[in-house]
Every structure is written in structure tokens, then in C-alpha cells.
Amino acid sequence: MYRLIAFIGFIIFTTALLQSCADGIPELNPYKQASPEPGEEWEPSAKEREKAFILEELPTLPEELEPLSGELTLSQLIDEALVHNPTTQQAWEEARAAAAAWAQARGLYYPQISGTANYGYSRGGGSTSGIGAFDEQSGNIGATLNYLLFDFGGREAEVEAAKMALLNANWNQNQSIQDVINEVAVSFYDYIGSKALVIADEVNLEEAQTSLEAAELRLEAGVGTLPDVLQAKATLSQVVLDLVEDRGNVEILRGELATNVGWPANTDFDVGQEIDDLSTQALSDNVDDLIGLAMENRPDVAAVQATVRERQAELREAKSEFFPEISATAQAFRWWVRPDGGSNDYFSNYLFGLQLTVPIFQGFTIINSVREADAELESARAALRLQEQIVIEEVWNAYYSFRTAVQSLDAATTLLESSIESYDASLARYRSGVGDIVELLNAQTILAEGRAEQVSAKTSVFTSYADLINAIGTELPSPEIEVLSYPSEEEGEVTDE
């Protein structure tokens, strides 16, 4: 037996020594595991480098959407985002974890039962010890039951706190869903707007080429000058530069939209030009009414309110520690002993009783835990007041941003219409020899800016509307619908339908 114990000990010691050698015995010099100098990069081992870049597989365009990959709608993208966006996945898992924590806390209402089993072997004595040699085996098997009967509300408060944490997680999941929908909608409209801006740039390019051709014709006819042609070429180059930048921006915003959906930015897809009808009649709604709607519907407000209730329960739980606990206990054990050369001897042990635990002195831990819980409650209440202010500000800003965007769109449309007329008149005057190149190029520049302003204003209408919906946490009341849309590539001009 002694040899067996010594052999097991040797195996354990040898294994620990080999493991330490494999790790370089970091207990002796842990600094070897870090970079030797502040400006020198840490060099990972091949094994650590391999482990560090084991990545999760990213979702991509599903097979059922592949036939529609060039004309995806906003609703299809939102449906995909709610499934694949990591934000919603994370919030959902946190809610599930909170639900499990609540179920775990409710376990305090049930008796706690545990079983035990023991085996022992002892050997000793001999001629030199004065005790006769003995060789004995013993063991027991049993079960213990403990049940908390009464604790002045501490158990109930702990379960209530876990329930409020669950509500907080559920409300946060709802808020994350709304945020994802808003992010997808805003990036969708930004992407549509960037494509519309490219269409406007292409129209501007055609007009810049027309202006250049008019200047070249006048030069050939002997009634124009070379500086006129050079100015027209410079303006054309600026239009080309704007077109190149705006085309690049289209790809950037498409990648942003893919990321918000939950796909890699390099996913090959496009969206349809048709977009949902949009009501601009929301201006008739009073901003105070919208703030009231937000206070009744914003999940993040409810989440912070649940945190306040959780902190209240934790304060009650902390205060309950001042009072005694009463619990019931029951035990049953079966023992056996086998002396050397003898037969088994069995006996049983049963215990039933009540236990009263009274806190007398715990090093001021209870009073300080109450102080901590009380401070955290006041902090949660302050966070609720702060959240209310944030919601009011978000609704206020979103409302007036939407209102401003609608009014800006009307002004931008008027500007575009007058700019088109001004450019046409200036081009006609220049061709007839009455106007000069400066007048023509100024009119052309103002027209290009007018097209960009209208696209920007229309994009702001859609994005600010999405922000307003997200700010109040629910749909607006259903007024009359005024339809806004972007132009298709075939239409070219950027105007209202």
C-alpha cells in the first residue's frame, strides 16, 4: 500500500514538473511572457497565433434572397438584420442568461438536498508502538436536507431583484431591436441618396460637357476666347471629381448597410430603387405629444425603470441581513466498519431539527452592504432621470430635424427648378453671343449645387423620419400620406414625383 501511495505521488510530481518546464517555469521569471521592451512588439508562439485568429463564420446573403440580390427592399434587409445582426443576438443571449439567473434565484424557495459517501482505510500499530497492529476499513452514506423557513423577506427580495434584472434585459433586447431597425433604415436611405447623387452628378456632367462644347464652338467661330474654353474645362474637371468621389461614397455606404444588416461589408448585393411611402404629415403632431408617446413606449426607459426596481429589491435584501433566519435540517446516515479479521458492523444516525441563526457582529459588513445598496438605488434613480432627459432631447431633436428636412426639401425643389431655368437661359444667351462664359458657368454651378441640395434634403427627410420613429419608440399616428421618392437611373432628373 505504501509503495502504491509513493508511486502515485511520484507521478503527480513528475507531471507538474514537466508542465512547468513546458511553460518555461513562469513562476521563476514571469516577465519572459511579455515584451522585453516598451517599444518592442510581443511575439506570440505559433500555437498562440493560430488560436488568436480562430474566427467565427460570418453570415452572408441567404440562398432564398440570391435571385433578388440586386433589388433588395428595406423590409427584407430589416428581416435579415433582426436575425443576423450581432447586436440583437447579444441582447437576446443576455436576456436568456437573465432568465436563467432568475430561475436560479427561485431555487431558494426549494429545500436543498445533498448526498455524501465516504470510504476510509487505516493501518497502524506494531511492536514498537505498544499498540497492536490493526487494519481497518470504514465508510458511510447519507443525505442532508436544509430548508430555509423564514428570513424576514431576504429570499423574496433576492428573487425579486433577479426578476427585475430579467425585465431589464428583456427591455434592452427590445431597444436593441429598435436600434438595429433604425440603423438599417438610415443606412438604407443614405445609400439610396448616394446613388441618387451619382445620378445628379451624371446629369451635371452632361451639362458641363454641353457648356464646354458651346465654348469650343464659339472659339472655332472666332467669337469666343481660349480662356472661356479653359474655364469650361476646369468646371468639367470639378464635376468629374465630384462624380468619382460620390461613386466611391456609394460603395462605402453599401458596405455600411451590409454591416448593419449583419453581413460582411464586401457582400455582393444591391437594393431596389422603389422605397416605401413616407408621411410628411407628422409635422401636425405636437412635439409634447410625441415626447409623451416616447415616455410610454421607449424600451430603454422601461429598462432603467426595471433597474431602479432591482436596486430597491437589493436594498430590501441587504436590510434583511439584520434579522435572524429560521431553517429546518434533516440528516440520515448509514455507517459501517470492518475491523481486521472481523465482519462488518453497521449503525444508523438520524437527525431532525430547527436552526435559528442570529447575526450579532459581522465586522460592520451588513450596515455597509445596506449603505452600498442604498447608494446604488439613488444612482439608478439618477440614471432614470438622466434617461428621461435623453429621451426628451432625442425626440425634440428628431422632431425638428424632420421638420427642417421637409421644409428644406420644399426650398431645395424650388431652388432646383429656378436653377434649371437660369441655366437654360444662360446657355441660350451664351450660344447666341449675348452672354459670357462666367454667367454660364455660374448658372451651371448653381444648378449642380441645387441638384445636390435636393438629394441631400430628400435623404434627410427619410433618415430624420427614421430617427423620429426610433426616438418615440413606436409608429406615428397614421395621417394622410405624401409620397416622396428618389429618381431612377432612367429618369435622370432629381425631382418630386
N, C-alpha and C positions, 0 to 999 in steps of 0.2 A: 504493500500500500504506500509506504514512504517513497519507494522508488517511482511509483506512478505519479505521486504529487510532485516530486522533484522534476520528473520528465516534463510534465505539463508546464511547470514554472519556467523551465529552460526554453521551451517552445515559445512561450509568451514573450520572454525577454529577448530572444533572438529575433522574433518578428518585429518588435518595437525598434530594435537597434538597426535592422535592415531598412525599415521605413525611414528612420531618421537620416541614415546615410543617403537614401534616395533623394531626400529633400534637402540635402546639404547641411543637416543639423541646424535649422534656422534658430533654435533656442540659443545657440552659442554666438551667432552673428546674424541677427535678423536684417541688418542693413544691406546685406548682399541681395536681398529680394527686391530692392528698389534701385532706382537710377543712382549711379555713383556721384553725379554732379547735377546742380540745378539746371544747367543748360544742355544736358545730355539726355536724349530720349531713352526711356526704359525699353529694353529689348526683350520681348516675350519669347518663350520657348516655342518650338514648332507645335507642340501639343496645345499650348495655351492659345497660340494664334489660330489654330484650327477651331478650337472651341469658341473663341471670341466671335467668329464670323459664321456661326451656325444660325441662319436667319429663318424667319417664318415665311411660309409661302404666301404671297400676296394674291388677293382675288383679282380677277380680270373680267373682261366683258363676257357674260354668260352666253352659252350657245343659243338660247332662245332669243337673245337680242341681236345676234350677229347679222341676221338679214336686215335689221333696222339700224345697223351701226352708223349709218350716215345721216339719219334723221330722227335721233332720239328726242323724246319730248321731256319737258320738265317733270311731269308726273312719273315717267319711267326712271329718270335719274334719281328722284327722291326715293322711290321704292327700293332702288339698289342701295342708296346711301343708308337707309334705315337698317339694311341687313349687313352691309359690309363696312361701313364707317367704323373705325376702331373706337371712336368716342361713344357710340351707342352700345357697342359690345362691352366696353369697360364699365359703363354705368350700369348695364344690366347685371354683369357679374358682381358688382359691388352690392346691388340690391339683393341678389341671391345670397351673398355672403351675410348680409344683414339679417335676412330671413332665417338663415341657419343659426346666427347668433341669438336671435330672439327665441327660436325653438330650444337652443341650448340653455338659455336663461330659464325657460319654463320647466326645465328639468329639476329646478329647486323645489317644485311642488310635489315631486315624487320621492319615495324612500330610496335611499342609497344602499344597495346590497353588494357586498363583495365576498368573495370566497378565498380561502387560504389553504395551502397544503405545504407541509414541511416534512423533511426527512433528515435524520442525523445519524452519524456513525461515530462512535467514540471508542478509543482503545487506550489503555494505560495500565499503571501499576507495575509491579515486578518485585524481585527480591531485594533490590537496593532501596526502593521507596518505602518499604514497610507495608505497602498495600498490595494485596493480591492482584495478580494480572486479571484484567477484565476486557471483555469485547462485547459492546452493546450497540443495538440499533433501536431507533425510536422515530416516531412520526405522528402527525396529526392532520386532520382535515376538518374544515369548519366553514361557517358562514356568519357574516355580521350584517346586521340591518341597523341603519341610523335614519331617523326621520325627524325633520325639524317641525315642531308643532306650532310654535309661536315665537315671533321675533319683533313684535311691535312695528310691523309694516316694512321692515328692511327687504325681505324677499320680494314682496309685492312691488316695491319701488324699483328694485333691480330689474324685474321683468318689464315693468312699465318703461324704464329707460331704454331697454333693448327694443321694445316695440316702437318707441319714438325714433330711435336710430333707423329702424326699418322704414318708417314713414319718410324720414329724411332722405334715405337712399332712393325710395320709390319716386319721390317728388323730383329729386335730382336727375333720375333717369328720364322723367317726363320733360324736364328742362333741356336735357341734352338732346332729346329727340327734336324739340322745337328749334334748338340752336343749329342742329345739323340741317334741318329743313331750310332754315333761313340762310345758312352758308351756301347750300346748293343753289337756292333760288337766286341769291345775289350774284354768285359767280356765274350762273347761267345767263342772267340778264347782262352782266358785264361782258361775257363772251359774245352774246348776240350783238351788243352795242359795238364791240370792237370790230366785228365783221361788217356791221353797217358803216362804220367809219372808213373801212377799207373801200367799200363801195363808193362812199362820198369822195375819197381820195382819187379813185379811178375816174370819176366824173371831173374832178378838178384837173386831173392830168390831161384829159381830152380838151378842156377849155384852155389850159396853158399851152398846149400844142397848137390850138387854133390861134391864140394870140401871137405865138411865135411865127406861124405861117403868115399871118396878116402883116407882121413887121417885115418879114423877108420879102413878101410881095411888094410892099411899099418901097423897100430898098432897091429891088430889081427895077421898079418903075421910075426910080430916080427921085421919088418924093419923100423917101424915108432916109434915116441915117443909121450908120452902123451901131452907135450907142443904143438906139432903140432895140435892135436885134439882140445885142448883148444883154440888155436888161430883161428882155423876154426870156432869153436862155437861162439867166440866173434865176428868174422866178420859176421856170420849168424845173430846174435842178432842185430847188427847195421843195417843190411839190413831189418830185420823185423821192427825195429824202424822207418826207413825211409818210409817203406810201410804204417805203421799206420799213420804217420804224413801226408803223401801225400793223403791218403784216406780221412782224415779229411779235408784237404785243398780242395778236390773235393766238399765236401758238402758246405764249406764256399763260394766257387766261384759260386756254383749253386744258393745259396741264393742271392749273389751279382747280378747275372744275372737276377734273378726273380725281384729284387728290381729295376733294371734299366729298365725292361720291364714295371714296374708299378704294379706288383703283390706282395703279401706278400712273405717274404723270405722263408716261410715254404710251399709254393705251391708245390704240388707233380707233377713234370714233369721231362722230360729229353730231350736231343737233339739227333738228328741223327748224326752218325759218318761222313757221307758224307758232305763235305763243298764245297763251290763254288770254281771254278778255280781262281787262283791268278796269276797275271802277275808279274814276277820279272824283266821284261824288262824296267821298269820305270827308271832304272839306266841310260839309254841312254839319258834321258831328262836332259837338263841343269837346274841347280838349280835356276839360274836367271830367266829362262823362267817360272819355277813353281812359283817363287815369283811374277812375273808379272800376272800370272793367279790368284793368291790369291788376289792381289790388285783389280782385276776386278770382283771377284766372292764372296769374303768373306762378308756375310751379316753384320757382326759386324762392318766392316769398313764403309759400307754404313749407318749403324745406327748412328755411331758417326758423319759422314758427315751430316746426317739429323739434328743432334743436333746442329751442327755449324750453319746450315741454320735457325734453330729455334731461336737460340740466336741472329742472325742477324735481324730477324723479330722483336724480342722483343726489340732490341735496337732502331729500327725504330719507334716502338710503343711508347717507352719511350720518344724519341725526339719529337714526335708529340704532347706531352702534353704541349709544349711551345707555341703552336699555338691555335687560337680560334676554337670553334665549332659552327656550324650553324645547328639549328634544327627547325622543324615545330611542332606546337602544335595545337590541336583542342579539344574542350570540348563541351559537351551538357548535361545539367542538367534539370530535371523537379522537381520542389519543390511543396510541399503542406503544408498547415497549417490549423488546425481545432481548432479554439478558443472554449472556454467553452460555450456550448449552441449555437454555430454558425455552419455554414456549411463550407465545405472545400473551401479553397482559393488556386488556382493553379497559378503558373507562371513558365516561362521557362527562361534558361540562355544559350547562345551560345558564344563560344569564338574561334576565329581563329587568328593565329599569327606566327611570326618568332621570334626565340630567338638566340641571339648571346652571347656566353659565352667566355670571355677573361680571361685567367689566369694572375693575377697581382702579387700576392705573396701567396705562399702556404708553407711557412716555410722551404724553400730550399728542399722540397720533390722531385720536378721534377728533379733538377740538380743531386741530389743524386741517384735518380732512374736511370738516364742516366749513371752515373758512375758505378752503380751496374750492369746494363745490359752490359756495355762495358767490365767490368772485367769478367763477366760470358762468354762473347763471346771469349775473349782471353783464358779463361780457357778451353772452348770447343775446340778451335784450338790446344791448347797444348795437350788435350786428343786425338785429331785426330793424331797428330804427334806421341804420345806415342803408339796409337793403330797400326799405320803403323810399328813402330819398333817391336811391339809384334808379328805382323803377319810375318814379315821378319824372326824374330828369330824362331818362331814356324815352319815355312816352312823349314828353314835351319836345325834345329834340327831334324825334322821329316825325311827330305831327307837323312841326313847322318845316322840317326838311322836305316832307312830302308836299306840303302846301306851296313851298317855294319852288319845288321842282315843277309842279303843274303850272304855276304862273310863269316860270322861266320858259317852259315849253311853248306857251302861247306867244311870249315875246320873241323866242327864237324862231318860231314859224313865221311870224310877221317879218322879222329881220331877213330870213331866207328869201321870202317872196320878193321883198323890195330889193335885195341884193341881186337876185336873178334879173329883175327888170333893169337895174342900174348897169349890170354887166352887159346885157344885150344892147342897151342904148349906147354904152361906151364903145362896144365893139363896132356897132354900125357907124358911129361918128368917126372912129379911127379909120375904118375901111374907106369911108367917103372923103377922108383927108381933113376933116374938121377937128377931130380930137387928137390928143397926143398920147404917146405911149405911157406916160406917167398916169394919166387918167384911167387908161385901160387896165394897167396892172394893179392900180389901187382898187378898182372895181372888182377885178379878178380875186385879189387877196381877201377883200371883204366878203365876197361870195364864198370862198373856201372856208373862211372862219365861220360864216353863217351856217354852212352845212355841218361843220364840226360841232358848233354850239347846239344845233338842233338834235344831233345824235346824242351828245352828252346830256342834254336836258331830258330827252326821252329815256335814256338809260337811267338817269337819276329818278325819274318818275317810278319806274319799275323797282329799282333797288330800294328806294326810300319807302315805297309801299310795302315791300317785303320786310323791311326793318320795322315799320309801324305795326304790322301784324305780329311780328316777333315780340315787340315791346309790350303790347297789350295782352299777349298770350292766348288770343283767340281771334276768330274771324270778325271782321267789322259787320255791323248790321247791313243788310242787303238793300242798297239803293238802286237807282237807275244806273245802267252800265253805259259808260262811254268807252268805245274800243280804241285802243292805241296799238300800233304795230310797227315793226321795222320793215324797210323795203327789202324785196328780194333782189338777187343779183340781176334779174332780168329787168326789174323796174328802174334801177339806177338811181332815180331821184329820191331824196330823203324827205318825204312829206307825210302828213297825216293822211290816213285813208278817209 
